[in-house]
Amino acid sequence: MKQKTKTNFKTSLSYKAAGVNINAGNDLIKKISRFASSTERLGSFSTLGGFGALFDLKAAGYDDPILVAATDGVGTKLKIAIETKNLKTVGIDLVAMCVNDLICQGAEPLFFLDYYATAKLNVKEASSVIEGIATGCRHSNTALIGGETAEMPGMYHNGDFDLAGFAVGALNRGEILPTGIESGDTLISLNSSGIHSNGFSLVRMIIKNSGLDLKSPVPFSNKNLGTELLEPTKIYVKPIIDLKKKRLLNGLAHITGGGLTENIPRILDNSHGAKINLNALEVPDILKWLLFKSNISQAEALKTFNCGAGMVLVVKKNKVGEVQSILRGHGEASSIIGEITPNPGIEYIGKLKI
């Protein structure tokens, strides 16, 4: 005998009742359209909300381009932003992590898309995040041409959200980096703005084990710990593109997860290594303080944090003066930290200044 299925729904079901508010998403698109339009550049189209985003490579000045793509996130730095309710800078971090990777291949970043996922969409909070993304795009001359906002109740806890970024750039054929790296080439560090966006799971452990909280004062500024930790990742695009156009670069390493220890070898072949003078690194005050508060070895710090070197440039020894002069013109602080060697691996001399 067939059984009849009986339903007990007293009211009509809806997507909104299940926790997803499409109207809120539409409100967000209206609110952020002006942020996106502020990032327009040659090649970009200004319309948001279509099924895809368009970009005109020819209008951007490329006739025979190679495209370069990068994707990244912000990691558990987001937890700091959520707990402090300071959401305006993590969008800058998101852009920085992607476009700083792109330029290591010699590419000019052209456009950016974001992915924002949350349990319940808060239009005001999401707008703050995307405003930061637009700020990062303007700093890197990158067009914010699209994105996705996903409301997923049951996947995230209330108040939590996650971010991912996608950047695409281009370079002319034959201009891919690294190229021509030789023993004796000089390593120049571009100073970081702080911890940037890597190592925050360890940072949060240090805070917990030290009995600190995000409102704790720090001895080196008038800000609290949370504010210091949220200093956004520095974007290096404009000075690097200037140096590349002048053909002054042989290689670039963005110092992210893995620190100097793992990121510099990524641009070297098996017959080269690097010698680095740790005394030359300008370790950020926030990292000095956290290392002082913890029992982390120098080797662990060098493999986890940027230790003051946000980006490392490989240049010919006879070009160092010219390179540093151009960097100063961009307001960029730099330090000579070592050289390329004929011995594979990273050799450290000296000690971090903490």
C-alpha positions, 0 to 999 in steps of 0.5 A: 500500500502506498503511503501518503506524505503529510506535510506539517508546514503551517506557513509557506517556506522561503529562502529568507526563512532559511537564513538567506536574504537576497534583498540584503545582497542587492542592497550591498551591490548598490552600496559598493558600486561607488567603491568599484567605480573609484578603482576604474583604470584603462581597460575596465568596465564599470558595471557590477552585477552581471554574470561575468566581469569584462576587461579590455587588454588592448585598451590597457596597452597590451598587444601580445600579453601573457596573463598571470593570475593569483589568489589568496586570503587573509588567514586568521588575521580576520579573527582579530578584525572580527573581535575588534570590530575593525573591518576597514583594513582587512580588504587592503590586506586581501588585495596586497596578498594577491597583487604582491604575488603577481608582481613577483612574476613581473606582471602588472596587476590589472583587475581584482575580484573578491569572495565574501562568505558569511553566515548572515549578511550584515550590509554595513560590515560587508561594505566596510570590508569591500571599501578596504578592498577598493582602497587596496585596488586604488593603491595598486592601480587595479580595477575592482570589476566583480565579486561574490557575496555568499550567505551560508547559514550553518556553514559559519558562526554568526558574526564570522566571515571569510575572504578570498581574493583573485587578481589577474595581471599581464606582462609582455612576452619575454618579460617574465621574472625571475631572469638572469640571477647570478652569484654576487647579485644583491638582495634588497629588502623593502621594509614591511609595514608590520606582520602583514597577513601571515603567522597569525595563528601563532600570534594568537597563541602568543597572545593567549599564552602571555595573558594579553588581550587585543585591548592590551596597551603596547609599550612602543606606541599609543595604540592597543595590541589589536590596532597594531596587529591590524596594520595592513599589508604594504602594497609594493606594486607602484615602485616595483612596476617602475623598476621593472619598466627600467629593467632593473630587476632580476627577481622578486620574492614576496615574503609571506608564509614560510618567511625568508627561509622558504620564499627566497628559494622559490625564485632561485634555481638549484645551483644558487642560494642566498646569504642574508645578514640578519642585522640588516633587517628592520624588524617591526616593533610589534614583532619584536615585542611579541617575540620578546613575550614568547619562547620562539626561536630565531629559526622559527621566526624566520620561517613564520614571519617576514621579520621586516622584509615585506618584499626582497629584490634581486638586482645587479650589484652595479644597479643598487644605487639607482634602484635605492634612489628610485625607491626613495622617490616612491617613499619606500624604505629599503635595506641591503640584506645580502647576496646571491651565492653559488651554494643552494640554501639560505645562509643566515649571519648575525642575529635579528635585532629584537 
